[in-house]
Amino acid sequence: MNVRRLISTTALAGATALGLVTLSACSGTSSAGGGKGGGTLDVVVSFYPMQYLAEEIGGDHVEVTTLTKPGVEPHDLELKPRQASELRQADYVLYLKGVQPAVDEAIAQSGVEHTVDAATLTTMESHGTEVGHDHGHEGEEHEGGEHEGQGGEEHDAGAGADPHVWLDPVKYAEVAQGVGDSLAKADPAHAADYRKNTGTLVGKLKALDAKFADGLRNGTTKTFITTHSAFGYLAERYGLDQHGIAGIDPESEPSPARIKELQSVARQEKVSTVFFETLASDRTARTLAKDTGLRTDVLDPLEGITDRSRGDDYLSVMESNLAALQKALGAK
């Protein structure tokens, strides 16, 4: 655990305690159909990929609050006392275990009845700095379902599992189906709308999958280098080989041996581009590119949307990612 995460986890206990004190002085948005009264369902999500699902599926029946504000690197989020209070008052909480340790702990302590870990809604795998079409599917398989508060069964993604399932449209669609089912359970009065919205979103994700499959079918290389090893699921889905400068944690620093290895990969696999992202430092990527005579470009792991994002929502940024990969891989 790095220092900032340690600080985040330590600060969490105080934040949660203060949230308990201030809870009676705060009023959450009330919900329809089994919530805290009339109105919309008060939904708290951990970060952008969960926010997108909640908003697309929930529609007008939900009011969504995200714990990770735009521009904040989600892996190192530190919860404020106000956020701890918001979390405890929610009607429904959606998160992805393994991305944000401080959030995971706060949710475990929140006592919210309808709490859903997206990692339980699809199959999680273990990925390192290298992954591709010739690598086996590793990790644990999970049954879909909802973790209902303190009394429900919680399916753990497993130590070392790669949490970046949203970057594979097929897996993201599986998560969307589970979110739709759980929202219908939390708010049965609007279950039909949640199921309809889920069907619409899944259709969009299937169309996105088809675009990626067709757009990446042919290329001069299957190999790409990226700062943050977030694209393991995407690489396996579309027969690519990801080589990450850092590991799953975007803050890990590569060793000199790793840099030398990547330089060799770039030469052997005819790599043209080193990718970096919008929410983390591009210093190492630019240094590697300069040393090997490669271009740089953005491949967005979609952990947050900012004014620097190449698109204003999940679908548009993923389409920008596809265009960037096509250019880098020589795909037509």
SVG drawing of the C-alpha trace seen along z (x, -y; Angstrom):
<svg xmlns="http://www.w3.org/2000/svg" viewBox="-45 -21 63 41">
<polyline fill="none" stroke="black" stroke-width="0.4" points="0.0,0.0 1.5,-3.4 1.6,-6.3 -1.3,-8.2 -3.5,-5.1 -2.4,-4.5 -3.2,-8.1 -6.6,-7.7 -7.5,-4.6 -6.4,-6.1 -8.4,-9.3 -11.4,-7.1 -12.1,-6.1 -12.4,-9.7 -14.5,-10.6 -16.9,-7.7 -17.2,-8.6 -17.9,-12.3 -20.5,-11.1 -22.3,-9.3 -22.4,-12.5 -23.6,-14.6 -26.1,-12.1 -29.1,-13.4 -28.4,-17.0 -28.3,-16.0 -31.2,-15.1 -30.7,-12.8 -32.7,-12.8 -35.8,-10.6 -36.6,-7.7 -39.6,-6.1 -40.7,-2.6 -39.1,-1.5 -36.7,-4.4 -36.9,-7.1 -40.1,-8.6 -41.4,-10.0 -39.2,-11.3 -36.1,-9.9 -33.9,-7.1 -30.8,-8.5 -27.8,-6.7 -24.2,-7.0 -21.5,-5.7 -17.8,-5.3 -16.4,-6.7 -17.3,-7.5 -17.8,-4.0 -20.4,-3.3 -21.9,-6.8 -22.5,-6.2 -24.4,-3.0 -26.5,-4.4 -27.5,-7.5 -28.2,-5.6 -30.2,-2.8 -31.8,-4.9 -32.9,-7.8 -35.3,-10.2 -35.9,-7.9 -32.5,-8.4 -30.4,-11.2 -26.7,-10.2 -23.9,-11.4 -20.3,-10.3 -17.7,-10.1 -14.9,-10.8 -15.2,-14.3 -14.0,-15.0 -10.3,-15.3 -9.5,-13.3 -7.4,-10.2 -9.8,-7.6 -7.2,-5.1 -6.1,-7.7 -9.4,-9.2 -9.6,-10.4 -13.1,-10.6 -14.3,-13.8 -16.6,-13.7 -19.5,-15.0 -19.0,-12.2 -19.1,-9.6 -22.4,-11.1 -23.8,-11.0 -22.8,-7.4 -24.6,-6.3 -27.8,-8.0 -28.0,-6.5 -30.8,-4.3 -28.5,-2.4 -24.7,-2.2 -22.8,-1.1 -19.1,-0.6 -16.3,1.7 -14.3,3.4 -10.6,3.3 -10.3,-0.2 -10.5,-2.4 -9.5,-0.9 -10.8,-3.8 -14.2,-3.6 -14.3,0.2 -13.9,-0.2 -16.4,-3.0 -19.0,-1.1 -18.4,2.0 -19.2,-0.2 -22.1,-2.1 -24.9,0.4 -26.8,-0.6 -29.3,2.1 -28.9,2.0 -25.2,2.1 -23.9,3.6 -20.3,4.5 -20.0,4.5 -17.1,7.0 -19.7,9.6 -21.7,9.1 -19.1,10.4 -16.0,12.6 -12.8,11.0 -9.3,12.0 -5.7,11.3 -3.6,9.2 -0.1,7.9 1.9,5.5 1.6,7.8 -1.5,9.4 -2.8,10.4 -4.6,12.9 -2.1,15.6 -2.5,15.4 -5.0,17.7 -7.9,16.3 -6.8,16.3 -8.6,15.4 -11.9,16.2 -15.3,16.6 -18.2,15.0 -21.9,15.4 -23.9,12.4 -25.9,11.0 -26.4,8.3 -24.6,7.8 -27.4,6.8 -26.1,4.7 -24.6,6.4 -26.6,9.6 -26.0,10.5 -23.2,12.6 -20.3,10.7 -18.4,12.1 -14.8,11.0 -13.0,10.3 -9.9,12.0 -6.5,10.6 -4.7,9.3 -7.8,9.3 -7.8,6.6 -10.8,4.3 -10.9,2.5 -13.8,4.5 -15.6,1.5 -13.0,1.2 -14.4,4.4 -17.8,3.5 -19.0,7.1 -18.1,7.4 -19.5,3.9 -22.8,5.0 -22.8,7.9 -22.4,5.5 -25.1,3.3 -27.6,6.2 -26.8,6.8 -27.2,3.1 -30.6,3.0 -31.8,6.0 -30.6,4.6 -32.2,1.2 -35.5,2.9 -35.2,4.8 -34.4,1.6 -37.2,-0.4 -39.8,2.1 -42.3,-0.7 -40.0,-1.6 -38.7,1.8 -40.1,1.8 -38.3,-1.5 -35.0,-0.2 -35.3,3.0 -36.1,1.0 -33.2,-1.4 -30.9,1.6 -31.9,3.1 -31.2,-0.2 -27.7,-0.5 -26.8,3.1 -27.7,2.6 -25.4,-0.4 -22.6,1.6 -23.1,4.5 -22.8,2.1 -19.6,0.7 -18.2,4.2 -18.9,4.8 -17.1,1.6 -14.0,2.6 -14.1,6.1 -14.4,4.9 -12.0,1.9 -9.2,3.9 -9.4,7.0 -6.5,6.1 -3.4,4.2 0.4,4.1 0.9,5.0 -1.2,6.3 1.1,4.8 0.6,1.5 2.4,-0.1 0.6,-2.1 1.5,-3.9 -1.2,-2.2 -1.9,1.5 -5.7,0.9 -6.5,2.5 -6.0,6.2 -9.6,7.1 -9.8,5.0 -6.6,6.7 -7.9,10.2 -11.3,9.4 -9.9,8.1 -6.8,10.2 -4.2,7.5 -1.1,7.5 -0.8,4.9 2.5,4.0 2.2,1.6 5.0,-0.7 3.4,-0.5 1.2,2.2 -2.5,2.1 -1.6,-0.8 -0.9,-3.9 1.5,-5.3 4.0,-2.3 7.4,-3.3 9.0,-1.0 12.4,0.4 15.3,-0.3 15.1,3.3 11.4,2.9 12.2,-0.2 14.9,1.7 12.4,4.6 9.8,2.2 12.4,0.7 13.1,4.2 9.3,5.0 8.9,1.7 11.6,2.7 10.5,6.3 6.8,5.8 6.9,2.6 5.2,0.5 4.6,-3.0 3.0,-4.7 3.4,-4.9 0.0,-5.7 -0.6,-7.8 -3.7,-8.9 -5.4,-12.1 -5.5,-11.7 -1.9,-10.5 1.5,-11.8 2.7,-11.3 6.4,-11.8 7.5,-8.2 5.6,-7.6 7.1,-10.6 10.6,-9.7 10.2,-6.1 8.8,-7.4 11.6,-9.9 14.3,-7.3 12.8,-4.8 11.7,-7.3 8.0,-6.6 4.9,-8.9 2.7,-9.5 -1.1,-9.5 -3.9,-9.2 -5.6,-5.9 -8.1,-6.8 -8.9,-4.3 -12.1,-6.2 -11.8,-6.5 -13.2,-10.0 -14.4,-12.6 -12.8,-16.0 -12.6,-18.9 -9.4,-17.2 -11.3,-13.9 -11.8,-13.1 -15.5,-12.8 -18.2,-13.7 -19.3,-10.3 -18.3,-6.6 -19.4,-5.8 -17.7,-8.8 -14.4,-8.3 -14.4,-4.6 -14.8,-5.5 -11.9,-7.9 -9.9,-5.1 -10.8,-2.9 -9.6,-5.5 -6.3,-5.9 -5.7,-2.2 -6.5,-1.9 -4.0,-4.6 -1.3,-3.1 -1.8,0.5 -2.1,-0.4 -5.7,1.1 -8.2,0.1"/>
</svg>
